[in-house]
Amino acid sequence: MKIGINTVTFLGEKPEKRLELSRQAGFEGVEILAYPEELSKDRRVEMKRVLKRLDLEAMMIATGPPIAMGGGRLCLESPDRDVRERTVQYVRDCVDWANDFESDNIYVVTPTSRSEIQDLGKAVECLRDSLTQVCDYARSSGVKICIEHSPGKLVGEASYLNQTVREFNIENLGSLIDIGHLNMTKEDVMNTVMETDKLYHVHFDNNDGRNDIHTPLDVGTLPRSEIARFVKALKQKKYDGYYSIELLNLQNPIKTLKENIEFLREVYESV
Ligand SMILES: [Mn+2]
């Protein structure tokens, strides 16, 4: 079992510092936040040097925070052609960055609230068209792309995510399942894993069942027993990717992250 971190936990720090802190907490792999201004050629050289020194793997290029908090500037399903084209170019850049960091995985999200979509069919077609373009570009360099389900958004429920990936039928397109998000959509954690065809990545976090607050694994309405069922399903499914911890607003991040790594290891050994 390989345990990694979504470095969004350290969003307020400089990119190199996020890596230092991740290693300090005991992680083996990191999700690199895909903020274009932070990933200039020079910065990437420096970050790669730090990764190597710390013996850390860049296991994922994370577009989740930049897209979700981008105020609509980045959106693969946008009805606005300019926005879509800009976002397709952005994800293509992510493919180049993935190659540079020797990572083979990128995740994206759909930031549009489902309730605000006027033409659902068109949004899905736009999403399909954008993903076809970026996956085509990614495939040529051995990179795969996964969509993360976000409660209340176009791709909100994990079951809908799985159905979408199946219908789009793009070779290098798969799913990212976030157990905290399952706690909000009230989907069964074990069935979700078992029924997801192409599971490329997972996120671990907890919450109060209503708000996407990414609390530590032992803080929230998702009980340890459910996390254990999720992990058991991952093992049964022979999932061999990273177990990635994604927490926000930590008072004492290193201590809490260490405790969460330990929690996840214990759960993994127990099932
Ligand atoms: Mn997540």
Residues whose N, C-alpha, C, O or C-beta is under 5 A from the ligand:
A	BS01	MN	D178 H203 E246
